[in-house]
Amino acid sequence: MNGEKPPKGCPNCHSPSGEFIPAHHDIASYNGEPFDVLLINGSSHRAGNTGIMTDVAESMLKELNVSYLRVNLNEHSIDHCWCCYAVRAQSCDFPCRNKSDDMHTFHQMLTVAKSVIVASPINWNSMSARLKIFLDRTTCLQNLYHLKKPGLTTGKIVGILVNGHEDGGIKTAMDIFLNFQQMGFILAPFGMYYRTHGAEFTSNEDREFFAADQLLNTYTRGVVSNVVEMMKLDLEKQMKERIIPVSE
């Protein structure tokens, strides 16, 4: 849509104005400076229920005074994986051959950050399509182990946050974790948390519930704290040369 300011809501999908971002065509950039935590909001709704969870996580990171970068995936362009590996294993390498979208920037962030915290909604008993595409595009990092090259993510820490309207929380969290496990990430103790509202309620009621839910607030902060405490042990440095890659 064109104009000086966004309308009150999208006439097509009915998203509120808080979801709108200015149109842009620039590829994302990153200056390469080291930082502690990459915080990923994997929802298609930046300011929706998963956004509430991500906001709580971000406030906790600020409180703990650790450096972080927040990424809302719906603000970026990430192409489908080209599946180079299916043609020739050696073609799936790092850096990724597709440099025309934002994913090459996120690859850099994943290799530099000490830890990652991922938040996802539950879509059809699994993660969002946006997050699935993002994780598909990490294949080039995972394939380094098969190419007998040094892994760039071995020993990093991951935490996983999930919320949604109804069932599928633990499956979604495990689906996300399996991708990171294949890249050598270590799940923080009590590093997963999911919170659902319930099929007996309408989706219109979810946002008010999650925004006011003390349990979501407490446990989300707990996951963030656990990731940070695990990160402080510097297992990436201590174990990197001692870990034997076992990757599918």
SENU-32607 format. One line per field, with one value per residue: residue in one letter; z, y, x of N, C-alpha, C, CB in turn; residue number from 1. Coordinates in steps of 0.001 Angstrom, whole numbers, plus 500000, padded with zeros to 6 digits. Glycine has a CB too. Layout:
<nodes>
r	[A,...]
n.c3	[Z,...]
n.c2	[Y,...]
n.c1	[X,...]
ca.c3	[Z,...]
ca.c2	[Y,...]
ca.c1	[X,...]
c.c3	[Z,...]
c.c2	[Y,...]
c.c1	[X,...]
cb.c3	[Z,...]
cb.c2	[Y,...]
cb.c1	[X,...]
k	[NUM,...]
</nodes>
This chain:
<nodes>
r	[M,N,G,E,K,P,P,K,G,C,P,N,C,H,S,P,S,G,E,F,I,P,A,H,H,D,I,A,S,Y,N,G,E,P,F,D,V,L,L,I,N,G,S,S,H,R,A,G,N,T,G,I,M,T,D,V,A,E,S,M,L,K,E,L,N,V,S,Y,L,R,V,N,L,N,E,H,S,I,D,H,C,W,C,C,Y,A,V,R,A,Q,S,C,D,F,P,C,R,N,K,S,D,D,M,H,T,F,H,Q,M,L,T,V,A,K,S,V,I,V,A,S,P,I,N,W,N,S,M,S,A,R,L,K,I,F,L,D,R,T,T,C,L,Q,N,L,Y,H,L,K,K,P,G,L,T,T,G,K,I,V,G,I,L,V,N,G,H,E,D,G,G,I,K,T,A,M,D,I,F,L,N,F,Q,Q,M,G,F,I,L,A,P,F,G,M,Y,Y,R,T,H,G,A,E,F,T,S,N,E,D,R,E,F,F,A,A,D,Q,L,L,N,T,Y,T,R,G,V,V,S,N,V,V,E,M,M,K,L,D,L,E,K,Q,M,K,E,R,I,I,P,V,S,E]
n.c3	[500000,499383,500746,503210,505846,507666,507264,509605,509711,507851,504754,503563,505098,507607,509592,512325,512430,513623,512519,510115,508019,506630,503071,501542,499736,500135,500786,503815,506205,508127,510498,511460,514075,517228,519307,521961,522025,519611,518904,517709,516197,514918,513744,511432,512152,513400,515629,517042,518978,519360,519175,521584,523379,522464,523026,525823,526226,525121,526871,529143,528344,528141,530814,531907,530852,528537,525298,522303,519269,517678,515520,513433,511509,509591,508535,506639,503608,502660,500693,499408,500100,497790,497527,496866,497791,497054,494439,494292,496864,497589,496669,498483,500574,502807,502432,501667,498347,497390,497378,497136,498822,502249,503839,503877,505547,508001,508301,508881,511340,512895,513064,514516,516900,520364,521366,520662,520691,519946,518923,518205,516612,516797,514033,512394,514053,514062,513499,512275,508750,507799,509647,509206,506578,507055,508739,507002,505325,506786,506172,504833,506838,508519,506789,506654,508377,507093,504899,505959,507111,509433,511920,512351,514272,516437,519746,520536,522296,522623,523006,523213,522437,522416,521396,521108,519707,520218,520397,519993,520968,522219,520166,518169,519421,519605,516908,516062,517682,516737,514306,515177,516785,514902,513977,515948,518207,521711,523878,526360,529909,530988,528743,526945,526371,526186,525550,525452,524573,524093,522414,522979,523160,521228,518566,518676,521339,522222,522218,524279,526430,526404,526720,529314,530825,533538,533906,531372,531210,533404,532879,530311,530788,532442,530690,529070,530986,531683,529269,529044,531374,530797,528530,529583,530540,528484,526705,524025,523366,525133,524414,521704,520183,521144,520658,518831,515677,514911,512598,510627]
n.c2	[498807,502299,505504,508200,507436,504414,502605,501976,499253,496265,495873,493426,491147,491926,492617,494606,498092,498144,496118,496963,497925,500258,500228,498595,497769,497142,494981,493238,494185,493626,494505,492835,492937,491408,489803,488826,487437,486234,487103,485809,486477,484451,484698,485469,487707,490494,492025,490398,487571,485986,488014,489323,487496,487577,490224,490163,488484,490100,492296,491053,490386,492943,493654,491869,492868,492045,491856,492011,491125,491731,490037,490298,488116,488605,491040,490781,489522,486253,483726,480558,477528,476514,473900,472793,470728,468432,468108,468110,467278,468822,471278,472511,474670,476873,480295,480549,479953,481562,484860,486914,487619,488266,486289,485623,487486,486760,484273,485046,486311,484112,482680,484360,485152,484213,482762,481698,482647,481539,482383,481175,480922,478537,476827,474857,472638,472898,474832,478273,478993,480852,480664,478016,478119,479809,478126,475983,477194,477165,474936,474988,475594,473396,471416,471723,469973,467522,468006,467868,470139,472777,473272,476040,476685,475052,474080,476380,478061,477417,478575,478070,479348,479131,479848,479749,479276,476776,473220,471593,472607,471388,469748,471626,473034,470981,470356,472683,472607,470290,471103,472970,471321,469726,471455,471607,473040,473603,472835,474930,474226,473624,475024,475270,476541,476502,477979,477833,478910,477909,475891,476371,479034,482082,483205,485914,486498,485708,487456,489361,487603,486463,488765,489510,487356,485989,483701,483170,485396,484959,482416,482735,484673,483100,481133,482759,483714,481263,480547,482634,482245,479723,480384,481972,480136,479582,477375,476935,477675,476047,473403,473065,471834,469324,468092,465599,465624,464508,464201,464241]
n.c1	[500842,500419,501228,501238,500938,500163,497032,494293,494018,494871,493275,493093,494173,493465,495266,496519,497625,500102,501576,502553,505296,507666,507959,510696,513671,516233,518982,519522,522015,525022,527414,529380,530276,530976,528487,526223,523609,521379,518224,515301,512296,510041,507552,504852,503589,504685,503931,502240,501010,503338,505106,504641,505763,508396,508996,509010,511200,513187,513169,514152,516738,517809,517650,519488,521734,523142,524621,522728,520980,517951,515762,513046,511456,509499,510038,511903,513450,513593,514608,513383,515180,517652,518290,520812,522357,521004,521700,524514,526621,528857,528184,526590,527573,529353,530060,526503,525283,523274,523079,521363,519329,518240,519334,522043,523139,522028,523199,525818,525365,524537,526913,528511,527182,526951,524881,521485,518105,514968,511735,508515,505300,502576,501797,499617,500393,503152,506167,506230,505810,507632,509761,510464,511476,513653,515202,515600,517402,519703,521080,523517,525333,525092,525964,528677,529965,529748,531295,533739,534785,535651,533179,530988,529205,529342,528783,527488,524786,521280,517931,514386,511238,507729,504420,500817,497519,496310,496859,500116,502478,504848,505750,506315,508405,510335,510721,511991,514282,515619,516712,518661,520196,521426,523292,525095,524409,523773,521209,519974,519678,516356,515515,513458,510222,506719,503545,500101,496750,494060,491638,489017,488657,488351,490510,490692,490751,493198,495475,495030,495018,497660,499198,498633,499343,500871,502356,503462,505138,506907,508104,509156,511094,512615,513679,515288,517128,518327,519565,521441,523008,524076,525483,527491,529292,530917,531025,531297,533911,535352,534658,534783,536862,536679,534316,532653,531399,528173,526106,523191]
ca.c3	[500000,499320,501519,504204,507094,507452,507702,510907,509563,506484,504195,503064,506161,508836,510588,512811,511854,514219,511697,508889,507989,505366,501959,501296,498852,500450,501430,505200,506400,509496,510499,511902,515473,518094,520260,522767,521762,518460,519279,516459,516202,513699,513357,510330,512763,514253,516865,517506,520218,519468,519435,523031,523985,522081,523779,527199,526146,524869,528108,530050,527848,528557,532265,532178,530310,527541,523956,521500,518082,517477,514128,513135,510181,508604,507998,505752,502456,502717,499634,499656,499878,496421,497603,496132,498289,496327,493158,494603,498271,497697,496289,499679,501344,503421,502460,500769,496985,497166,498076,496660,499830,503548,504643,504054,506729,509181,508438,509594,512727,513563,513329,515452,518193,521298,521623,519877,521281,518848,519294,517073,516840,516382,512799,512003,514896,513870,513467,511175,507451,507710,510421,508528,505460,507680,509195,505798,504751,507596,505734,504460,508075,508969,505838,506843,509044,506078,503998,506758,507398,510813,512161,512784,515300,517433,521141,520866,523140,522047,523804,522300,522987,521506,521896,520061,520054,520800,520573,519140,521548,522417,518847,517519,520068,519247,515490,515991,518314,515911,513346,515852,517243,513766,513778,517095,519318,522973,524504,527753,530854,531001,527658,526107,527037,525292,526218,524569,525192,524108,521289,523408,523036,519870,518378,519061,522786,522546,522485,525619,527381,526467,527211,530762,531454,534381,533693,530165,531556,534314,532265,529204,531420,532950,529570,528699,532026,531579,528097,529353,532343,530069,527619,530360,530749,527301,526245,522622,523363,525885,523874,520256,519637,521793,520225,517610,514938,514518,511936,509545]
ca.c2	[500000,503557,506582,508824,506698,503189,502631,501353,497811,495806,495497,492053,490132,492528,492876,495983,498977,497842,495136,497566,498494,500980,499421,498718,496747,496975,493727,493456,494215,493406,494999,491816,493115,490302,490063,487641,486693,486526,486883,485676,486362,483710,484808,486350,488900,491090,492560,489491,486826,485640,489279,489562,486627,488099,491465,489787,487999,491244,493084,490313,490550,494282,493615,491120,493667,491319,492414,491162,491658,491148,489905,489923,487538,489123,492293,490466,488648,485024,482823,479119,476859,476028,472448,472468,469449,467356,467968,467724,467616,469858,472571,473098,475091,478196,480943,480064,480455,482596,486095,487959,487928,488658,485169,485595,488306,485974,483266,485694,486512,482814,482250,485301,485172,483135,481980,482058,482395,481533,482379,480785,480532,477174,476813,473463,471744,473047,476206,479086,478763,481746,480097,476789,478519,480292,476985,475269,477892,476921,473674,475194,475528,472003,470561,471859,468783,466470,468369,467754,471477,473177,473809,477439,476875,473989,474477,477559,477764,477779,478526,478020,479847,478827,480059,479601,479207,475489,472173,471504,473353,470637,469307,472780,473284,469918,470525,473757,472157,469312,471844,473534,470212,469285,472433,471558,473874,472951,473381,475334,473549,474296,475988,475294,476865,476773,478421,477898,479481,476875,475901,476811,480487,482567,483788,487326,486610,485241,488520,489897,486570,486358,490019,489614,486070,486059,482499,483410,486358,484361,481314,483273,485276,482003,480550,483722,483671,479995,480640,483544,481599,478670,481072,482477,479045,479599,475994,476949,477705,474923,472083,473056,470860,468033,467561,464813,465894,463371,464990,463504]
ca.c1	[500000,501146,500644,502094,500834,499393,495629,494076,494181,495034,491981,493143,494322,492931,496303,496498,498641,501397,502279,503070,506641,507873,508442,512126,514201,517643,519355,519950,523457,525498,528793,530315,530676,530525,527423,525932,522381,520527,516829,514559,510839,509764,506148,504474,503004,505708,503358,501206,501222,504750,505776,504555,506766,509700,509193,509392,512579,514067,513282,515020,518114,518227,517831,520719,522828,523926,524441,521849,520333,516620,515352,511669,511615,508541,510560,513029,513234,514382,514158,513421,516463,517827,518526,522041,522848,520347,522387,525886,526853,529872,527617,525971,528732,529245,528752,525464,525398,522259,523454,520451,518314,518796,519776,523496,523412,521681,524249,526922,524951,524533,528286,529146,526478,527274,523675,520309,516790,514002,510319,507677,503912,502214,501005,499363,501183,504587,506636,505724,506445,508795,510862,510891,512332,514891,515992,516036,518552,520908,521670,524914,526122,525068,526685,530124,530476,529842,532387,534970,535265,535340,531846,530983,528178,529501,528888,526693,523628,519992,516703,513250,509980,506623,503066,499826,496112,495947,497854,501294,503588,506089,506215,506929,509696,511274,511043,512985,515522,516318,517531,519826,521021,522223,524365,525996,523960,523457,520005,520159,518782,515057,515682,512261,508959,505602,502333,498942,495559,493038,490706,487686,488611,488572,491842,490611,491001,494549,496447,494783,495432,499115,499761,498413,499644,502053,503162,504246,506174,507886,508845,509946,512273,513437,514425,516324,518147,519051,520437,522546,523893,524785,526400,528624,530259,531788,531204,531724,535372,535890,534340,534763,537805,536460,533027,532686,530161,527316,525078,522544]
c.c3	[500000,500151,502549,505535,506869,507873,509053,510860,508109,505921,503702,504196,507521,509939,511032,512264,512420,513440,510479,509075,506675,504287,501759,500436,499112,501124,502821,505291,507872,509505,511020,513345,516328,519011,520902,522239,520479,518822,518017,516737,514875,513197,512111,510832,513779,515615,517426,518783,520424,519704,520910,523757,523698,522824,525212,527213,525964,526126,529114,529625,528241,530055,532645,531608,529398,526169,523113,520232,517934,515984,514088,511698,509150,508023,506915,504629,502549,501690,500118,499404,498445,496365,496770,496523,497512,494964,493368,496010,498422,497347,497452,500655,501938,502876,501402,499394,496665,498015,497724,497647,501152,504306,504841,505268,508007,509390,509222,511070,513510,513904,514369,516839,519062,521547,520787,520691,520165,519413,518057,517504,516498,515156,512348,512724,514613,513830,512300,509882,507297,508447,509774,507360,505983,508067,508028,505239,505614,507201,505388,505679,508583,508081,505942,507472,508047,505097,504704,506981,508843,510927,512712,513890,516426,518839,521498,521603,522448,523101,522872,523028,521968,522160,520746,520618,520735,520751,519628,519710,521629,521090,518107,518098,519663,517778,515317,516536,517433,514854,514003,516364,516138,513406,514968,518252,520533,523573,525959,528665,531013,529936,526688,526950,525984,526110,525192,525327,525237,522983,521687,523353,521569,519775,518733,520533,523155,522974,523889,526686,527526,527043,528726,531526,532234,534175,532451,530466,532375,533624,531047,529734,531955,531854,529168,529709,531935,530386,528408,530339,531687,529141,528345,530638,529583,526799,524798,522532,524023,525161,522369,519654,520201,521344,518906,516878,514562,513903,510753,508195]
c.c2	[501245,504612,507100,508089,505474,503362,501946,499839,497436,495378,494046,491023,490627,492694,494329,496782,498720,496834,495770,498070,499234,500039,499661,497552,496505,495631,494038,493409,494033,493730,494006,491940,491962,490737,488742,486807,487180,486124,486922,485546,485726,483809,485667,487642,489454,491500,491673,488770,486438,486888,489647,488761,487138,489385,491177,489306,489154,492089,492391,490421,491925,494311,492916,491794,492859,491930,491451,491897,490958,491159,489497,489414,488131,490469,492050,489530,487448,484055,481382,478590,476332,474518,472028,471088,468280,467110,467458,468188,468770,471252,473270,473446,476467,479082,480392,480715,481547,483825,487247,488302,488234,487517,485129,486427,487523,484809,483842,485872,485201,482357,483128,485256,483994,482225,482522,481742,482575,481508,482068,480607,479060,477297,475370,472493,471799,474529,476970,478743,479633,481164,478818,477106,479013,479116,476105,475885,477790,475614,473840,475181,474100,471125,470699,470608,467643,466736,468340,469115,471841,473727,475221,477706,475851,474565,475761,477127,478201,477668,478685,478421,479642,479252,479970,479413,477887,474520,472296,472163,472574,470127,470447,473059,472245,469998,471596,473276,471189,469988,472379,472443,469725,470269,472497,472451,473011,473621,473720,474500,474339,475391,476026,475713,477106,477110,478523,478457,478443,477031,476384,478331,480877,483166,485270,487532,486288,486372,489093,488902,486542,487616,490125,488373,486111,484852,482650,484338,485710,483307,481751,483905,484196,481361,481474,483699,482399,479980,481500,482909,480488,479283,481538,481404,478926,478188,475930,476899,476470,473584,471952,471984,469458,467359,466804,465046,464579,464019,464227,464203]
c.c1	[500878,500438,501610,502056,499950,497939,495484,494253,494314,493674,491929,493176,493856,493969,496249,497678,500029,502218,502952,504487,506798,508403,509928,512585,515694,517879,519895,521468,523793,526980,529826,530775,530154,529385,527019,524771,521715,519113,515980,513070,510444,508343,505968,503840,503992,505163,502254,501576,502683,505580,505745,505638,508180,510011,509624,510844,513554,514245,514191,516485,518661,518517,519132,521957,523755,523640,523605,521434,518990,516286,513883,511652,510669,508969,511610,512620,514180,513810,514129,514821,516526,518094,519735,522570,522264,520995,523811,526202,527827,529344,526926,527081,528461,530359,527798,525605,524374,522593,522516,519352,519010,519468,521280,523910,523115,522658,525425,526587,525002,525949,528974,528515,526906,526074,522524,519060,515762,512585,509494,506234,503731,501314,500841,500310,502677,504924,506007,506458,507688,509993,511376,511810,513680,515783,516431,517318,519808,521592,523144,525835,526210,525932,528199,530729,530655,530977,533740,535633,534923,533924,531936,529965,528297,529623,528163,525424,522342,518891,515517,511968,508868,505312,502074,498432,495750,497114,499044,502527,504882,506632,506911,508303,510733,511661,512128,514326,516310,517181,518800,520767,521942,523330,525309,525613,523640,522222,520288,519260,517482,515040,514530,511061,507898,504364,501212,497743,494443,492036,489320,487526,488759,489978,491847,490956,492444,495472,496277,495243,496948,499752,499668,498878,500955,502958,504032,505413,507286,508747,509647,511224,513211,514271,515568,517468,518983,520004,521659,523522,524704,525834,527659,529676,531232,532087,531658,533250,535952,535757,534496,535676,537582,535174,533209,531365,529440,526087,524513,522738]
cb.c3	[501221,497871,502183,504402,508232,508217,506657,511417,510190,506415,503062,502171,506262,509353,510027,514338,512087,515595,511244,508437,508155,505569,500668,502626,497395,501346,500582,506142,505875,509988,511313,511032,516020,518940,519575,524170,522944,517168,520316,515658,516409,513906,514503,509391,513436,513567,516623,516449,520223,518208,518619,523570,523469,520580,523777,527762,524994,523731,528729,530109,526304,528203,532927,531617,531443,527558,523278,522310,516806,518291,513375,513338,510248,509237,509118,506545,501118,504161,498407,498770,500895,495753,497132,496392,499763,496151,492405,493577,499026,496805,495153,500336,500465,504980,502268,501357,496013,497508,497736,495369,499994,504399,504022,502788,506691,509055,507051,508959,512780,512685,512042,514904,517979,522618,523127,518513,522508,517910,519920,516437,516006,517550,511678,510477,514725,512572,513366,511495,506309,508278,511861,508039,504609,508925,510199,504728,504539,509088,504533,503709,509155,508990,504428,507714,510178,505321,503409,506071,506412,511304,513124,511604,514675,517110,521494,519583,524510,520834,524910,521692,523377,521142,522609,519177,518816,520078,520388,517830,522900,523379,518009,517661,521587,519554,514685,516772,519642,515245,512737,517009,517740,512573,513521,516663,518910,523959,524400,527929,532229,532406,526915,525451,527962,524366,526935,523990,524427,525421,520689,524820,523895,519469,516931,518778,523549,521357,521449,525803,526936,525086,526569,531041,530400,535839,533565,529056,532325,535507,531871,528398,532562,533606,528362,528598,533400,531466,526892,529921,533516,529258,526965,531669,530947,527621,526407,521898,524066,527209,524236,519741,519920,523286,520068,517913,513659,515767,511482,509840]
cb.c2	[500005,504028,506129,510261,507596,502030,501949,501690,497069,494641,496422,491872,489695,491694,492537,496006,500420,497341,494061,498704,497389,502158,499739,498768,497145,498118,492946,492402,495529,491925,496236,491837,494465,489773,490752,488053,486822,485782,487949,484466,487768,482308,485386,485633,488581,492290,493949,488496,485583,484910,490379,489182,485190,488335,492301,488672,486999,492108,493316,488846,490372,495321,492911,489726,494270,489783,492686,490737,491467,491930,488869,491134,486061,489261,493135,489845,489424,484397,482945,478382,475701,476775,471682,473534,469301,467674,469311,468321,466406,469519,472389,472116,475110,478106,482431,480343,479316,482060,486478,487536,486748,489236,483902,486113,489603,485443,482768,487054,487104,481773,482257,486718,485141,483716,482002,481305,483362,480318,483744,479498,481408,476376,477676,473305,470341,472336,476242,480586,479046,483130,479820,475992,479618,481156,476159,475288,479343,476888,473125,476511,476432,471472,470883,473077,468356,466347,469750,466806,472501,474225,472909,478341,476791,473134,474621,478365,478459,476884,479632,476611,481345,477309,481423,478448,479396,474895,470843,472101,473813,469463,468774,474011,473291,468547,470907,474998,471498,468377,472999,474423,469068,469069,473808,471912,474703,473016,472385,476843,473371,474892,475692,473909,478106,475567,479778,476502,480737,476882,474519,476321,481152,483619,483595,487869,485685,484527,489636,490227,485192,486082,491196,489853,484974,486165,481260,484004,487524,483742,480212,484305,486223,480957,480291,485138,483774,478837,481221,484862,481037,477802,482266,483051,477716,480323,475215,478210,478954,474840,471732,474409,471303,468207,468706,463287,466719,462400,466342,463339]
cb.c1	[499047,501293,499377,501691,500266,500020,494715,492690,493012,496053,491640,494359,495770,491797,497697,496514,498262,501202,501313,502173,507743,508850,507664,512919,513975,518135,520409,519322,524048,525227,528868,531486,530156,531694,526205,525638,521413,521016,516342,515058,510133,510087,505335,503515,501629,506314,502816,500900,500361,505231,505141,503145,506607,509759,507909,508442,512730,513508,511893,514594,518167,517146,516648,520607,523627,523590,525819,520603,521223,515536,516242,510669,511412,507167,511155,514166,513453,514372,515062,512398,516668,518971,517284,523116,522524,518873,522404,526896,527374,531034,526637,524928,530008,529319,528915,524069,525244,520831,524896,519831,517304,517711,519324,524204,522579,520249,524717,527246,523536,523847,529091,529062,524949,527767,523311,520290,516497,514237,509891,508197,502947,501491,501677,499514,500705,505056,508163,505871,505454,508453,510420,509676,511645,514576,515194,514925,518209,520550,520912,525067,525515,523637,526251,530431,529535,528522,532141,535958,534656,536345,531066,530696,526794,530730,530301,526338,523760,519671,516694,513105,510098,506594,502948,500179,495269,494745,497211,500998,503221,505860,505036,506040,509535,510671,509772,512504,515213,515319,516727,519381,520148,521333,523778,527344,522728,524667,518828,519859,519473,514754,516919,512015,509108,505333,502556,498615,495097,492323,490606,487410,489720,487489,492312,489214,490069,495148,496309,493283,494920,499680,499054,496943,499706,501651,502260,503365,505571,507179,507892,509129,511849,512564,513491,515731,517500,518066,519667,522009,523083,523790,525702,528131,529526,533099,529912,531183,535878,535205,532958,535162,539227,536439,531980,532917,530474,526937,525638,521050]
k	[1,2,3,4,5,6,7,8,9,10,11,12,13,14,15,16,17,18,19,20,21,22,23,24,25,26,27,28,29,30,31,32,33,34,35,36,37,38,39,40,41,42,43,44,45,46,47,48,49,50,51,52,53,54,55,56,57,58,59,60,61,62,63,64,65,66,67,68,69,70,71,72,73,74,75,76,77,78,79,80,81,82,83,84,85,86,87,88,89,90,91,92,93,94,95,96,97,98,99,100,101,102,103,104,105,106,107,108,109,110,111,112,113,114,115,116,117,118,119,120,121,122,123,124,125,126,127,128,129,130,131,132,133,134,135,136,137,138,139,140,141,142,143,144,145,146,147,148,149,150,151,152,153,154,155,156,157,158,159,160,161,162,163,164,165,166,167,168,169,170,171,172,173,174,175,176,177,178,179,180,181,182,183,184,185,186,187,188,189,190,191,192,193,194,195,196,197,198,199,200,201,202,203,204,205,206,207,208,209,210,211,212,213,214,215,216,217,218,219,220,221,222,223,224,225,226,227,228,229,230,231,232,233,234,235,236,237,238,239,240,241,242,243,244,245,246,247,248]
</nodes>
